[in-house]
Amino acid sequence: MSRFSKLIPTHSAGVTAVDNDRSAVINIGGVEHRMVLTTRATKAIAGRYGGLEDLSQKLMQSEHFEEALDEIVWLLTLLCNQSILIYNLRHKNAPKELLTEEEVELLTSPLELASYKDAITEAMFKGTARDILSESEGVGSKNETAG
């Protein structure tokens, strides 16, 4: 049992409330996957693109359709694997296999990849949202967030 497991309430499917608050769900090949922007994913994105703010610019400026698809597949795989890695951290005796870029390519169509844009944006927003001070409600009010 992890030292953090007592701090995080768990729901029936092994997903925590924290995961729900930080994730966006997509369906790949008939299986639901949660996309989560973690610190590890942020570091990988920074290494590949220079930072989160440079990500959308890179995706929009890809000169070749194949290159743009590769970047979207990489990002989807990265974000989906974060929830699997979190699950594996909490369930060391029953780990799940990570999703591969090849699986994402085979189990999706270009039209589906385009439709995942909103879910990617949602996962990124939830991963970067932070609580701000509200004079009437005190520190850490969840009613106001900044992205």
PEFEN-V939221 format. One record per residue. N is the residue number from 1. RES is the residue in one small letter. SS is DSSP state (alpha for helix, beta for strand, coil for the rest). OMEGA is omega in degrees with one decimal (999 if undefined). BURIAL is I if it has 24 or more other C-alpha atoms within 12 Angstrom, else O. Layout:
# PEFEN-V939221
N RES SS OMEGA BURIAL
N RES SS OMEGA BURIAL
This chain:
# PEFEN-V939221
1 m coil 179.9 O
2 s coil 177.6 O
3 r coil -179.9 O
4 f coil -172.4 O
5 s coil 177.5 O
6 k coil -176.9 O
7 l coil -172.8 O
8 i coil 178.9 O
9 p coil -177.8 O
10 t beta 176.0 O
11 h coil -170.5 O
12 s coil -175.7 O
13 a coil -179.5 O
14 g coil 179.0 O
15 v coil -178.7 I
16 t beta 176.6 I
17 a alpha 178.2 O
18 v alpha 179.9 O
19 d alpha 179.2 I
20 n alpha -179.5 I
21 d alpha -174.2 I
22 r alpha -169.9 I
23 s beta 171.1 I
24 a beta -174.2 I
25 v beta 172.2 I
26 i beta 178.7 I
27 n beta 177.5 O
28 i beta 178.4 I
29 g coil 178.8 O
30 g coil -180.0 O
31 v beta 176.7 O
32 e beta 176.1 O
33 h beta 176.8 I
34 r beta 175.2 I
35 m beta -178.6 I
36 v beta 173.3 I
37 l coil 178.6 I
38 t coil 174.5 I
39 t alpha 178.8 O
40 r alpha 179.0 O
41 a alpha 178.3 I
42 t alpha 177.5 I
43 k alpha 179.0 O
44 a alpha 178.4 O
45 i alpha 178.2 I
46 a alpha 178.5 O
47 g alpha -177.5 O
48 r alpha -172.1 O
49 y alpha -176.7 O
50 g coil 178.7 O
51 g coil -179.0 O
52 l alpha -178.4 I
53 e alpha 179.4 O
54 d alpha -177.0 O
55 l alpha -176.8 I
56 s alpha 178.0 O
57 q alpha -180.0 O
58 k alpha -179.2 I
59 l alpha -178.0 I
60 m alpha -175.5 O
61 q alpha 178.6 O
62 s coil -176.5 O
63 e coil -177.0 O
64 h coil -179.9 O
65 f alpha -179.8 O
66 e alpha 178.8 O
67 e alpha 179.0 O
68 a alpha 178.1 O
69 l alpha 178.5 I
70 d alpha -178.8 O
71 e alpha 179.3 I
72 i alpha 178.5 I
73 v alpha 178.8 I
74 w alpha -178.5 I
75 l alpha 177.5 I
76 l alpha -179.6 I
77 t alpha 179.1 I
78 l alpha -175.7 I
79 l alpha 177.4 I
80 c alpha -178.7 I
81 n alpha 178.4 I
82 q alpha 179.6 I
83 s alpha 176.9 I
84 i alpha 178.0 I
85 l alpha 176.8 I
86 i alpha 177.2 I
87 y alpha -178.4 I
88 n alpha 176.9 O
89 l alpha -177.6 O
90 r alpha -176.9 I
91 h coil -174.9 O
92 k coil -179.1 O
93 n coil -178.4 O
94 a coil -177.4 O
95 p coil 175.6 O
96 k coil 177.6 O
97 e coil 176.6 O
98 l coil 175.0 O
99 l coil 178.3 I
100 t coil 177.1 O
101 e alpha 179.0 I
102 e alpha 177.8 O
103 e alpha 179.3 O
104 v alpha 179.0 I
105 e alpha -176.9 I
106 l alpha -174.1 O
107 l alpha 179.7 O
108 t coil 172.7 I
109 s coil 176.6 O
110 p alpha 178.1 O
111 l alpha 177.7 O
112 e alpha 179.5 O
113 l alpha 178.5 I
114 a alpha -178.7 O
115 s alpha 179.2 O
116 y coil -178.2 I
117 k alpha -179.2 I
118 d alpha 179.5 O
119 a alpha 176.1 I
120 i alpha 179.0 I
121 t alpha 179.6 I
122 e alpha 179.4 I
123 a alpha 179.7 I
124 m alpha 179.7 I
125 f alpha -179.6 I
126 k alpha 179.9 I
127 g alpha -178.6 I
128 t alpha 178.6 I
129 a coil 179.0 O
130 r beta 179.1 O
131 d beta 176.5 O
132 i beta -176.8 O
133 l beta 174.0 O
134 s beta -175.8 O
135 e coil -176.5 O
136 s coil -174.6 O
137 e coil 178.6 O
138 g beta -176.3 O
139 v beta 172.4 O
140 g beta 178.7 O
141 s beta 178.7 O
142 k beta -178.1 O
143 n beta 180.0 O
144 e beta 175.9 O
145 t beta 176.5 O
146 a beta -178.4 O
147 g coil 999 O
